[in-house]
Amino acid sequence: MNKGSRPNPDDRRDNVDRIEFNIGQTIKNIRLADEMIEKTDDEKMKKDLVEKNKRREEALSDMRAEIRDEALDKRNDYL
């Protein structure tokens, strides 16, 4: 660390916005993958996309829990 420099404080004010953006992107990717699953005859690709979407659904669940936590922390002024 350079002399006189301090670590940046933990700024969580934009966490809810960032998580909401990530949720939107994940939903978009799920829909795109679903469209590809419907259109392709490649069974391996279908299987891979189904597995990816399962992981995306799990990630969505985690992000939704995280956004609830962040909203509560924000309401409590991050105490």
C-alpha positions as CSV (number, residue, x, y, z in Angstrom):
1,M,0.0,0.0,0.0
2,N,1.3,3.5,-0.8
3,K,2.2,5.8,2.0
4,G,-0.8,7.8,3.0
5,S,-3.4,5.8,1.1
6,R,-6.3,4.2,2.8
7,P,-8.4,1.3,1.7
8,N,-11.7,2.3,0.2
9,P,-14.7,2.2,2.6
10,D,-17.3,-0.5,1.9
11,D,-19.8,1.4,-0.2
12,R,-22.9,-0.8,-0.4
13,R,-25.4,1.9,-1.6
14,D,-25.5,0.5,-5.2
15,N,-25.7,-3.2,-4.2
16,V,-29.5,-3.5,-4.7
17,D,-29.2,-1.9,-8.1
18,R,-26.3,-4.2,-9.1
19,I,-28.2,-7.3,-7.9
20,E,-31.4,-6.2,-9.7
21,F,-29.3,-5.8,-12.9
22,N,-27.8,-9.3,-12.4
23,I,-31.2,-10.8,-11.9
24,G,-32.5,-9.2,-15.1
25,Q,-29.5,-10.5,-17.0
26,T,-29.9,-14.0,-15.6
27,I,-33.6,-14.1,-16.5
28,K,-32.7,-12.9,-20.0
29,N,-30.1,-15.7,-20.3
30,I,-32.6,-18.3,-19.1
31,R,-35.1,-17.2,-21.8
32,L,-32.5,-17.2,-24.5
33,A,-31.3,-20.6,-23.5
34,D,-35.0,-21.9,-23.5
35,E,-35.4,-20.6,-27.0
36,M,-32.2,-22.4,-28.1
37,I,-33.4,-25.6,-26.5
38,E,-36.7,-25.4,-28.5
39,K,-34.9,-24.8,-31.8
40,T,-32.0,-27.2,-31.6
41,D,-31.9,-30.9,-32.5
42,D,-28.5,-31.2,-30.8
43,E,-29.2,-33.4,-27.7
44,K,-25.9,-32.5,-26.1
45,M,-26.5,-28.8,-26.5
46,K,-30.0,-29.2,-25.0
47,K,-28.7,-31.1,-22.0
48,D,-25.9,-28.5,-21.5
49,L,-28.4,-25.6,-21.7
50,V,-30.9,-27.3,-19.3
51,E,-28.0,-27.8,-16.8
52,K,-27.0,-24.2,-17.2
53,N,-30.5,-23.0,-16.6
54,K,-30.8,-25.1,-13.4
55,R,-27.7,-23.4,-12.1
56,R,-29.1,-20.0,-13.2
57,E,-32.3,-20.7,-11.3
58,E,-30.3,-21.5,-8.2
59,A,-28.3,-18.3,-8.7
60,L,-31.6,-16.4,-9.0
61,S,-32.8,-17.8,-5.7
62,D,-29.5,-16.7,-4.1
63,M,-29.6,-13.2,-5.6
64,R,-33.2,-12.7,-4.5
65,A,-32.2,-13.7,-0.9
66,E,-29.2,-11.3,-1.2
67,I,-31.4,-8.4,-2.4
68,R,-33.8,-8.9,0.6
69,D,-30.8,-8.8,2.9
70,E,-29.4,-5.7,1.3
71,A,-32.8,-4.0,1.4
72,L,-33.1,-4.7,5.1
73,D,-29.5,-3.5,5.7
74,K,-30.2,-0.3,3.7
75,R,-33.4,0.3,5.7
76,N,-31.3,0.0,8.9
77,D,-28.6,2.3,7.5
78,Y,-26.1,-0.6,7.2
79,L,-25.6,-1.0,11.0
